[in-house]
Amino acid sequence: MADHPEDTLELSSIYRTEKNHNCFPSQSDEDFMNMEFKKDYDIQQMNRLEQMSKEMLLNEYVLMEKKNETLEAKLEDVKVAEEVNEEKGGDPENRKAVIEEDLSEKIVLFRQEMESLFTENKRLTDENAQMKKRINPNSCSSSSSDNPSSSSSSSSSSSSSSESSEEECNVNE
């Protein structure tokens, strides 16, 4: 290297230039790269859409509509939550109270819905048993082979239907 002092000067000047150069891209470089990416992405998206059949395009449109509706619903929920938050003063304790109140209301509604569904299930099970009895009136003697179990809200519909048919047979005997 001592033989070539000019080469050493060139390398050290290049090193200093690179050292002063920022390793991170500048804002204009990022903007340029973002614009190029968006442009390339749009071109690829257009190519993909052009290659689709009408049916596939319609399916894509329906999918986009569903996504749009979902996002609009989420946006509406956020707006309502912000309005409630503003009404309550925006205090974290108030937000917690509002959330707990909202959850308790939802729990009550879900319990009511579960109760109504359970009642409807019971009614339909009884109706189903009556229909089976009308279709096959001699089935009472053969369907009573199942052992009776206690009735609870968590019992399956098949066991509750067999219980209902047993009750119907017992009532008519």
Secondary structure as GFF3:
##gff-version 3
##sequence-region A 1 173
A	DSSP	alpha_helix	5	20	.	.	.	ID=ss1
A	DSSP	alpha_helix	27	50	.	.	.	ID=ss2
A	DSSP	alpha_helix	54	87	.	.	.	ID=ss3
A	DSSP	alpha_helix	92	135	.	.	.	ID=ss4
A	DSSP	alpha_helix	139	143	.	.	.	ID=ss5
A	DSSP	alpha_helix	157	172	.	.	.	ID=ss6
###
